[in-house]
Amino acid sequence: MIDLHAHLLPGGDDGPETLEEAIEICRAAADDGVETIIVTPHQRHGFWPNDDRRILEVLFEKLRSATGGRPTLALGAEIRVDSELLHDVDRLPGGSLLTLAGSKYLLLEFASVSSEPDPRPVVHELTLAGWFPILAHPERIPWFVDQPELVAELVERGAFVQLTAGSVTGELGRGPQACCSLLLDEDLVHFVATDTHDARVRPPRLSEAFRAIAEGWGEARARRLIKENPRAVLENRPLSRHNAE
Ligand SMILES: [Fe+2]
């Protein structure tokens, strides 16, 4: 399995505070069957702007050498969407932003409290410029939960969708789980990832989500969302928006 959303850089954001804790999470993920993690610190988010990506790269190299390749690690970011986003994406590969493992895929986090900026032009502009935007956990963002048709419209415009493993399994509550089921039924999901922050809150248990999806939507769908599609991100390959068999 490949986990493409995980907060693991000690001191980089609200993930683990120490290198030891980060190593513990990596070991737990490897024991769970995760081969590769894309480490995704918050960028442009409140207390953790992380607009100097060299600092993130140094923290990442420290973690990578401490874990010794089990699991394999790559660097990315979970980028908060704001009015400056498109301007900063234009500066890539320069500037502050990190894409997922250096690919054309961008993991985007919309604010939970406000639907500003409007996600439609954001997705449209990014797609037009050749980027592959991924909506991080819409099942945990109330205005997406209330408007599944908006998620469908964004997928139609070129967005991909990532659900949190704990939402799929019901660990994060019935509301997020119901939204996941709806989006999976509608074939609007492309990735499931842990969004792990520490060894206790949202621990890296991707295998449980794999089983839940295999039971509800078939083994092929589980493989697609947790193995094959994230592999395409690592290899910077374009993906189909349709996953249902
Ligand atoms: Fe996250």
Boltz pocket constraint, residues with backbone or C-beta under 6 A from the ligand:
constraints:
  - pocket:
      binder: B
      contacts: [[A, 5], [A, 7], [A, 40], [A, 78], [A, 195]]
      max_distance: 6.0
